[in-house]
Amino acid sequence: MDQLINSPVKHWCEFEFISKTVKNPNIQIKGNYSYYSAYWDQGFERCVVRYLHDKPATVEKPIDQLHIGNFVCFGAECVIMMGGNQLHRPDWISAFPFDTRSFVPAGDTIIGDGCWIGSRAMIMQGVTLGEGAVVATGAVVTKDVPPYAVVGGVPAKIIKYRFPEEGIKKLLSLKLYNLDEKQFLKMREQLQTDDVEKLVQYFENFKSSI
């Protein structure tokens, strides 16, 4: 995997499972299946995540954390901005970063389970993407995105929801991504469909059998 990260990409479908490559202690990754796809750079931690210190946070020096759920798909050359306001204060006379007094934290950035971030999309500081959210190619996300919403544009706005409101409520109530990964993968046939009711029924039967 290290050789893959540090050498030129030879095929468009190469990817990295980020749980195996990320070392930054301020990036919290849930599970093993979130991946960075078709990257033409030096990998997820070096090129996607911007301005995030690689030293552990302390009480004296807190650092905004990046939380990434499981089964998240990151498209090529997407960007996650970190580092608070990066020392720039547009409310001051000069926005130039003379010293650290101008630093303002943005809060943690949270990318929920099952999200899909399109190629060259940008996630700004302190944003939360709900479970199953989809970010269109080239979008710039400046505000929180509800679960199972599809957003696009600059700044990103909601284009549609992937399922009706009642279906989304049912999906969230299942807490699918809290399942053991092996159990989750066994449900792939039920997950590869738009039939929420069928999944709910399968899940109820599944729970009663364990």
C-alpha positions, -999 to +999 in steps of 0.1 A: +000+000+000+029+024+008+043+018-026+009+026-042+007+059-023+041+071-033+042+061-069+023+075-099-012+061-104-013+038-134-050+031-136-081+052-129-097+027-106-069+025-080-080+035-045-069+034-009-088+023+022-081+053+044-082+033+077-050+016+064-031+047+053-041+076+076-018+083+105-028+117+117-041+114+153-067+142+146-085+121+120-109+097+136-120+069+112-149+045+120-145+010+105-124-002+076-143+004+044-141+042+037-120+048+006-104+074-015-110+066-052-089+072-084-065+095-067-039+112-090-019+127-062-001+116-031-031+102-012-059+110+011-040+123+042-015+144+023-038+159-004-074+157+006-072+168+042-058+204+043-043+224+072-047+198+099-019+195+124-004+160+128+004+165+165-022+152+191-046+177+205-041+187+242-062+206+267-039+236+263-038+233+225-071+219+212-073+209+175-105+206+155-110+169+148-120+152+115-145+124+120-152+100+092-178+073+092-177+039+076-184+031+040-177+067+029-167+072-008-142+100-015-139+110-052-106+120-068-091+153-058-118+163-033-107+185-004-116+187+033-105+221+047-094+221+083-074+245+105-102+268+117-100+302+100-064+295+091-054+327+110-074+350+086-098+375+102-119+393+076-135+412+105-102+428+113-086+457+093-060+433+079-067+397+071-030+389+070-020+363+096+006+382+116+004+359+146-017+332+163-039+357+180-061+357+149-068+320+150-105+310+155-114+273+156-143+261+135-153+230+155-151+194+144-158+183+108-180+152+107-186+131+076-213+106+084-215+069+074-223+061+038-216+095+024-204+100-012-181+130-019-177+137-056-145+145-074-131+180-067-158+188-042-147+208-012-159+204+024-153+235+045-144+237+082-168+226+109-193+211+085-214+180+093-226+157+066-254+134+077-256+097+070-259+089+033-254+124+021-241+129-015-220+159-025-219+166-062-187+170-082-172+205-077-195+215-050-183+237-021-201+227+011-203+255+036-232+244+058-244+211+074-260+186+050-290+166+062-290+128+061-296+113+026-296+148+009-279+154-024-262+188-026-244+206-054-232+241-065-211+269-050-221+273-023-237+239-021-275+237-018-299+208-015-309+195-049-331+167-037-333+139-011-324+104-020-356+090-005-390+103+008-390+118+043-406+087+058-381+064+041-352+084+055-367+082+090-369+045+087-333+042+074-320+063+103-339+043+128-323+011+116-288+023+126-274+002+098-238+014+102-236+004+138-238-032+127-207-054+127-191-050+093-195-086+084-232-085+091-235-053+071-218-069+041-242-099+043-270-074+035-255-062+003-283-076-018-309-056+002-287-025+002-284-025-036-320-015-042-343+015-036-368-006-018-366+008+018-396-013+030-379-045+018-348-036+037-367-028+069-385-062+067-352-080+061-336-061+090-364-070+114-361-107+104-323-105+107-325-091+142-350-117+153-327-144+142-297-133+162 
